[in-house]
């Protein structure tokens, strides 16, 4: 970004900030669609940030509560990550035989990875279009410089 004009840097920041805003809206919509979070605490914890390094954007961050990861994996109080597979045996014992076992009916509610990867892919498309349009414009200007116009 060092060789870019101020206008191009502002346009690049605009593209990234618009993408981040839309991405955060889609994450919130994903929570609502999957019926996650009755208190809206997880939805309210979703925030975004553009990290800058020397005036240029170096990273795009999307932050949310750690609880969101637990919901995505289906773990938390009562269910350890390594016990997710064995939890089904406890559930079956309780249903079929009336066994008194402590199990949680918690299941993974996937809401992060699919949305994140789709939006990262979309960002790469947007940035590629932006770069291609710049290259095409520069190439056309170079071609026009080589052509002599006589009237």
N, C-alpha and C positions, 0 to 999 in steps of 0.2 A: 504494500500500500504506500510505500515511500514515494514512488514516482507519480502518484495520483494527485490530481488537482483537488482543491478544497470542495468543489462541487461534487466530484465523483465520490469523495469520502463521505460527504453528507448523504448522498443518495444510497451508498452502501449501508450506512447506519440506519437509514430509513427502512430499507428492505429488511434488515435483521430485526429491528424493533417491531415492525409490522408482523413479521413471521412469528416472533416470540409471543406477541399479544394474541394472535390467532391460535397458536399452539396451546397456550394456557387456557383459552376458552374451550378448546376441544378436550383438554384433560378434564376440565370441570364438567363438560357435557358427558364425557365417558363415565364419570362417577355417578351422575344422575341416571344415565342409561342403565348402568349395572346395579342401581339401587344400593350404593355404598355410602355409608355415613348418614345416619339419621340426624345428627346434630349439626351437620355442615362444617364441623371443625376441620376435617380434612380438605374440603373444598376451599375453605377460607385460608388454609395454610399454603396453598399453591401460589408461588410468587416467581417472578422472572427477573433476570439481571443480565446486562451486557457488561462484561469486564473489559476495561480499556488498559492498554499498555502504550504509553507515549502518544496518546491521541488516537491510536488505532484500536479497533475492537479485536481482542485476542480470544475471547470465549463468550459463549452464550450459555447461561445457567438457568435451569428450571429447578426450583426448590419446592419441597413439600415435606410435611411431617413424616417421620420415620414410620409412623403407624400405617401410612400408605403402602409401604413395602410389605409390612406384615399381612395386610389384607390381600395384597397381590399374591403372596406365597401361601396364604392360608394357615399362618402360624400366629402364636401369641400366647396369652394366658391359657394354660392347660394343654397346649399342643406345642411340643418342641419340633424343630425343623426335621430332625432325623426320625421322629415318630409319626410323621404324616402318613406313611404307607401302612404302618402297623395299627394305626387308629381305626382302620376299617374293620379289623378283626374284633376289636372291642365293641364297636357299634353293632356288628352282626351278633355277637354274643348277647348283648343287651336286648336286641329285638327278638331273636329267635327263642332264647332260653330264659329270658328274664334275669340274666345275671346282673349283679350289681357291680358295675365297673364304671370308672370315671373316664368318660370320653367326651370330647367336644364335637359338636356337629359342624364345626368350622370347616369350610371348603375354600380353596383358592378362588379368588375373584380376579381374574386377569384383567387389568385395566391400564397398565403402564407400557409394557414393551411393544405391543403391536402398534399402539398409537404413536409412541415415540419414534419407532423406526419408520413408520409411514410419513411422519412429518419431517424427519431428518432427510429422507429421500426427496420429499417435496422441496425442501430448502436447497438441496443440491441441484435440483432441476431449475429452480428460480435463479440461483447464482450462475449456473451454466448459461441460461438464456441471457442474463445480464452481460456476462463476459463475451458471449458470441455476438451480441448486438454491438458491443464496443469494438470487437475485432473486425466485424463486418463494416462498421462505419469507418474505422481507420483504414481498412483495405480499400474501400471505395474512394476515400480521400486520396490515398496513394495512387490509385489508378487514374483518377481525374487529374492529378498533377502531371502525369506522364502524357496526357492527351493534349494536343495543340488544337485550340478552337480558332477557326478563321471565319470571319464574317465579312 
